[in-house]
Amino acid sequence: MNTRQPIQPSDQPAVLSLAFSASRKRFVAGLADGFRCFRTDNCLTTYHPTLPVDGGIAVAAALDDRYVAFVGGGRAPAGKPSVVVFWDAVLGKETTRFDLHESVLGVRLNGRWMVVVLKERTVLFEYQELQPQSLPKPPPDAASTDEADLDEILRGPNKVKALYPTSTNYHALATLRGELLVLPAQTTGQVQLIPLSGGSKRVLRAHNSSLRCLTVSDDGTLLATASEQGTLIRVYNLSNLDQIAEFRRGSDHAIIFSLALSPGNRWLACTSDKGTLHIFDLRPPDPAAAIANTQAAKEKSARDRHSLPHHLKSTSYASHRLSAGGLALERDSLSGGGGLSAHSSAPTSRGAGGEGGGGGTPTAYQGGSVQEYYGLRPPPASASPPTTGAGGGVSALASAFKASGFAPRVLRDVRSIASIPFHMGDETLHWQGGAAYSWTTAPRGGRKRVKNAVLGLPDDASGRPPKGILGFAPREAGGTDDEGARIYVLGGGSDARWEVFEILPAEGGGWGLMNRGFRRFLTRQFVE
């Protein structure tokens, strides 16, 4: 962690919360000095109001360009942490507010409902047309004014529809999709599915430990969940509550930041505190197509080798090491301009992304002489590459063991088809401001330095800045997930960034991830 203080501190406010709108065409950032709304496709600012009270906003949710609900928070809050303010961006003022008399952890909005998440319960509000506020009558000698302009039509959540008890919901888990509300149930690891238009509530046991993250597809047919363990991600069909897929993110513990399903229900995206974006394919590949792609790649390699001189036709150990390292470099080494990332059988190191999301730095060539590298001298017989293929090589033996029932579950689980680092930042513990230490007087009269407590956030008591907030780009007219997808990753804190990744077909079959770049969305942006 970088503990050095900057020479010239940034004048940009810290980002306390981030959330996409229901349509994902906009996202809202709760800042240490208010809130701002942005376009998702190019992160241009669409709305930056001046609030009646200066201060921080720790929870914010937007309904496209019209309504915003927010809650004060941060080091200098703009209001009580128990008060939800519903703001009309067109009229530029507050339409209604509610005091829940306990800290609000999260807010969700759509065109009909507002969901307020508390620690052990969730309150559902229904929109109503509020009482119009009459403007002062003009004097008799004034010019005639249209009667319709004398009244303002206000609309907002003004009716408490229901209250749903949950288990202790520290991370403000709630998903609102149309008329479906998904919340943690009162039992650990269970999910409750609540139809808001009428019907019976259903309860699903998703995990044995507490839930950490959940999301629902746009059409309300799929549910993806992750527990606090952070190793397994499960997908359920909401029509019959059957588990249709289970994916392994990794073997060690991780904190899942966000889950997202693509508009066509083909891709599942996941981010965690490991600084890696994982992509899972909900449609397993056709075995016949995979075999055909492998055979075509082998034939192409044979043709390329046949056209080389005689002393270059045999694969040397050096070129084998080069090919393995080169694939690892293509997967893990990224820049702001982007780099394609795809899985291979060789494990590589990963790290948190830098200026352009860079990860580890694998070495492309690790053995052999320079003459062997350029093919000027045949390699020694002991430097031949290990045998692979269906003829009984290393990979064939490993594949057979993995498919057998004797292999441990960690080897048999389905993993991501592609992964890539995203920017995690290097914020200090006190990124919201304030000194890390203070001095006090000891009992014997001397001075003693004590560590100041870290200021927490409503949905994260540890005070970790929001990172890895996921959102798939809305489906274009005529577009399908079979052609790939675009993913937006948002990060807050003192170094707020907007990153764009694309799922693209990889050469030779399969899929890869490409980093298209990033922007610091609080700085000045320009239209492309």
N, C-alpha and C positions, 0 to 999 in steps of 0.2 A: 504494500500500500504506500502511496506517495504521501509523506507527511510534511513535505516542504511547502512553505507558504509562498504564493506567487509574489513576484516583485511588484507587479501592478495588478491589484485585484480587479476582477471583472465587474462591470457595471450591470451585467445581466442578472435578473432575479433568479432565485433557485426555483426549480419546478418541483412542486410537492405532490402532484397527482396528474395522471394522464388517462384518458378514456376516449374510445371511439364512439361516434354516434351510432344509432341503431342501423342506419344504412351504410355506415363506414365511409361515407363521403366527406365527413368532417371529423376532427378530433379536437378535444378541449384540454387545455393545460391549466391546472390550478397553480398559481404562482405565489411567491412570497409577497407580492404587491397587487394581487387581483387575479384575473383569469383572462385567457385569450382563446379564441377559436381559430382553427386553421383548416385549410383544404387538405385532404389526405393525399391527393395525387401530386401536389407540388409544394405543400406546406406553406402556401401564402396565407397571410393573416386575413381572416374574413371579419373578425369582430374583436375589438379591444375597448371595452367600455371604461368609463371612469365611475367607480362605485361611490355611493354616498359616504361610506366609511372606508378609510384606507386600512390595509392590512392584508394578511395572507389568506389564501383559500386552500384548504387541505383536501376537500372532496368536491368534484365538479363533474357534471354529466350534461351533455348537450343533445337536443333534439333538432339536428340539422341547423338551419340558420335562424330559427325563431325563438326557441325556449332554451334556457339554461337553469339548472338547479345546482346550488352550491352551498357549502358549509365552511365556515371560517376555521382557520387552524394555522399552525406554524408558530414561529417565535413571536410574532406580533399579529394575532388573528384579527380578521375583519368582523368577527362576531362570535357568539357563543358556540361551542362545539356541539350543542344540542339543537341548534336552530337550523332548519332547512329553508333557504330562500329560493323562491321560484321567480325567475327573471324573464321578462319579455324583451327580446333584443330589438324588435321593431319599434315598440313604444319607448324603449330605453329606460325602463323602470321596473321596480318590483311589483308583482301582481298579488302575491300572497306569501305567507311564511308560516311555519309550524314549529313549535317548541316541543320536542319529544321528551324533555327532562332527563335525558341521558345521552351520552356521546353517540353521534351518528358515525357509523363506520363506512357506509357506502350508499350510493343512490343510483338507480337505474330508471331510464325513461324510454317510453315509446309514444305513439300517437294517442293512446287512450289511458295509459296507466303510469303512475310513478311509484317505485318501490324504494322504501327507505330501510336500510339494513342496520339493525342494532346488534348488540352483543349476543342476546339470546332470543331474539324475536325479530320478525320482519313485518313492517306495516305497509299495506297496499292502499294507495290513494287513487281515486277515480277523477278524471277531468270533468269539469262542469263549466258552463258559461256563467261567469261571475256577474254580479249586479253592475250594470253600466254606470259609469261615473259621469254625471252631467257637467259640462263646462259652463262657465258663466255666460249668461245671456248677453248678446251684444246690445249696445244702445239703440233706441228706435231710429235714429238718423243714420246709423251705419249701413254700409252696403249689405244687401241681402246675402245670407249665408245658407248653404245647403243644410237642410235639417239633419241629413245623415252624418254631417261632419261634427255635429254638436255632441255626439256621444261616442265614447270609446268602447268597443266590444272587447272585453277581457275574458280570457279563458285560462284555466289552470286547475291543478289538483285541489279540490275543495271538499272532497267527501272521503272519509275513511271507509274503505270497502271491507277490509278484513285484516286480521292480525294472525300471523302464523308463528308458532313457537319453533325454535330450532335448537340444535346443540350449540355449544359455545362457538360463535362464529367470529374468531379473531381476525380472519382475513377477508371479511365482507364478501363471502361467496354467494353469488346470486346471478342468475341469467334470466332475462326476459326476452322471449321470442313470440311476438304476436300475442296470442291469448294463452301462452304457456309460461308458467313461472317455475323455475327449478331452484330448489334451496336444499341445504343440508337438513337431514331429518334430526329428530331428537336423539337417535341412537348413533353412536360413533360409526363412521364409515358408510352410512346410509344416505340416500338422496330421496327427496320427496318431489313428485311431479304434480303440479297443481294447475288444473284447467280453469282459467279465470272466467270463461264464458259459461261455465256450468259443467257438472260431471263430478265423478269421484276422484279423490286424491289417491295416487299410487305411490308406493314406497319401494325403492330398489336398493339392495345391498351391493354397493360397488367395491368397497375395500374393507379390510379388517382394521386398519388404522384410520386416523382422522383424515378428512379430505383437505387437500391443499389447493386444488384448482379444478374447475369444471367449465364446460362450454357446450352449447347446443347449436346444431347446424341451422342454416337460414330457413330451411323448410320445416324445422321442428321434428325431424325424423331420427336424428342421431344425437347421442350424448357421449361426450368424452370426459373422463375423470382421471385424476391423479391424486395420490395420497401424499402424506407428509414424508413418506419414505423416498419418493421421487424416482423410483427405479422402473415401475410399470405404469403404463397408460392403457386404460381399457375403454372400449367403444361399445355402446349398447344401442340396439334398435328399440326405439320408444314405442313402436306399435305393439310389440309383444314382450318387451323388456329382456330380450335375449342378448347375451354378450356375443358380438360378431367378430371382435378382434381384440388382441392383447399385444402390446408392443413393449419392448424393453428399451428404455432410454440409456441405461447403463447399469453397472453392477454396484457402484457405490452410492451413498446417500447424496441427494441433491434437493435443492429447493426449486420447485417448478414455478416459474414466474407467470407463464401464460400458455394457454392452449387455444387453437383456432382451427376451424374446419373450413375448407374451401367452398365456394358457392355450389359446385357440382358434386360435393361429398366425395371427392376423389382423394384429396390430400388432407393430412393432419399435421399441423405445425406445433412445435413445442420449444420453449426457451427455458433455461434454468440458470442457476448461479454459477454453473461451470463456464458460462460465456459462450455457449454453443446453441445454434439453431438447428433442430432436427426436423426432417421431413419424413413422414410415414405414408406409405401407399395403401389405401383401403381396398384397392382392387389388386389382388395378387397377379403377377405376370403369368401369361400362358406358357406352360412348360415347353410346348412345341415351338413357340416363337423364340424362347430363350435358347433352345438347342440350335435352331436355325441361325440365330445371330452369332452364336459361338462358332459354328461351323464356317460361316462366312468370314469371320475374323481370322480363323486359322488358314483358310484358303488364301486370303489376302496376304497374310504374313509369309506363306510359302511362296507366293508369286514374287513378293519383294525380295526374299532371300535368293530366289533363283536368278534374279537379274544382277546380283552382286558378283564381284570377283570370287575366285575359288577360295582364297584364304579368309574371306569375310562371310562365307556362307554358314559356317558353324557359329552358334551363339556362344560368345565368350562369357566368362564369369564377370568380366568388367561391364560388358554391355547389359548383362542380366541385372547387375547392381544398379546400373544407370536407369534401366527401364523401371525398376521398382521404386527407386528414389524419385524419378521424374514424375511418376503417377502420384506419389505422396506430395510432391511439390505442387502439382496441379490441383490437388485437393485442398491443401491447407494454406498455401501462400497466397494472400490476397492483397489487393491494392484498392485505392479509391476508384480506379477504373473498372474493377471487377475481375474475377477469376473464376473459372468453372470448378466446381467441387463435386466429386463423386466418390463413392466408396470403393475400396479395394480390399484384398485379403491381408495386406500388410498394415499393421497398426502404426499410427504416427502420433506424435505429441500434439496437443492442442493448447491454446492459450486464449486469453481475452483479447478481443480485437483492439487495434490501435487507431491511428488516424483514419484508416480505411477499413478497419475491422480485421487487421492482420492477425494470424494465429501463430503456430509454431514455425520453425525454420528447418525443415528436413534437408538433409544433404543428398544431392543428386548422385554423386559419384564417390564411393567410399573405399574402393580397393582397386588393385591393378596398376600397372605403370602407364605413363603417358602414351607410349607406343601401342600398348594393348587397347587403350581408350580410343585412339584414332584408327585402329586396325592395321598398323604398320608392322606388327609382329604378332604371330599366333600366340594365344595364351597357353600356359602349361596345362597338362592333362588334369592336374589336381584342381584347377580353377574352373571346371565345368559346372554349370548351374545345376541345382537340384532338379530331379525329374518330376514333372507335373503332368496332369492330364488324366484321362480315363483309363490309362493302361496300368494303374496301380501305383501312381506317384504319391507325393506327400499330400497334395490337395485332395486327391481321390480318397485316400485313407481317412483324412480329416472329415471329408463330407460324409463318408459312410458311417464314421463314428458319431457324427452329429445327428444323423438321421436315425440312429439306433436308439433303443430304449435305455441303453446303459449310460448315455451322456447326461450330465447334469442339466437341470432346467435352464441355467444361465446360458448354456451353449445352444439349446434348442429354441429359445425364444426368438421371435422375429424382431429385427432391429431396423433402424432407419435406413432408407435408401440413399440418403444424402445428408450431409451436415456441414456447417460452416460457422466460423466464429462471428459474433456480433459485438458491438462496442459495449463494454461494461463500465468504462470510466475508472477513475482513480480517486474518487471522493474520500475525504477524511471522515472520521466518525462525526465530526461537528460541521458537516457541510451546510447546515442551515444557518450557520453563523454562531458567534459566541466563542469564548475561550475554552480550550480543552481542560485547563487547570485554573484553580483559584487558590488564594492564600488565606489562611485563617490563623487564629491564635491557639497554640497548644495549651493544655492544662498548666504547664509549667511556665508559661509566658513567652515561649519561643514561637517563631513562625513555622507553619506547616503547610505544605502544598497538598491539596486534595483534588482528585479528579472530578470534573463536573459530569453530571449525568447526560446521556445522549438523549436529545429530544426525539420522541417517537412520532410516528404517523398514525392516523386512525386505523388503517388496516395492517400496520406493521409496527409493533411496539419496539422493535429493535432500532427503528429509525433508518432503515436501509432505503436509499432513494429508489423510486420506481424505475425498473429496467425491463427490457424485453417484452413490452406490451405489443401483442400481435394483432394484425388485421389483414385479411386477404382483400385484395382489390375487388370491388364489385364486378360481377360478370358483365362483360360487354355484349352487345347485341350479336348473336350468332356465335359467341365464343363458348368453348367447352374446356373442361379440366384436362382432357386428353392432349391438348396443345401446350400444357404447362399452366403456370399461374404466377401472379405477382404478389409479393408479401411485403408489408410495411412493418418495421420494428421501431418502436418508440422508446426512448430512454430519457429519464428526467435527472434530477439532481442539479449540481452546479455545472455540469457539462451536458446539456440537453441536446439530443440528436434524433434525427429522423433518417432511417436507413431503408433502402429498397433492395430486395432480393428477388430473383426470378428462378422458377423451376423450369429447366429447359431439357430437351432430349439430348443425351450424351452420345458422342460418336461411338459406334459399335454396339448400341443398345443401352438401355437403362436411362437413368435421369441424373441430372446434376444441378447444383445450386450456383448461381452467379451473383456476386455482389455488384450492384449497379451504382453504388455510391451513397453518400450521406450528405446531410445538411444540418447545420446548427439553426434550428427553426426560430429561435428567439432573435437572431440577427436579421438584418434586412435581406429580403428575398426578391428575386426578379423573375418575371415570367420567361419561360424557356422559348 
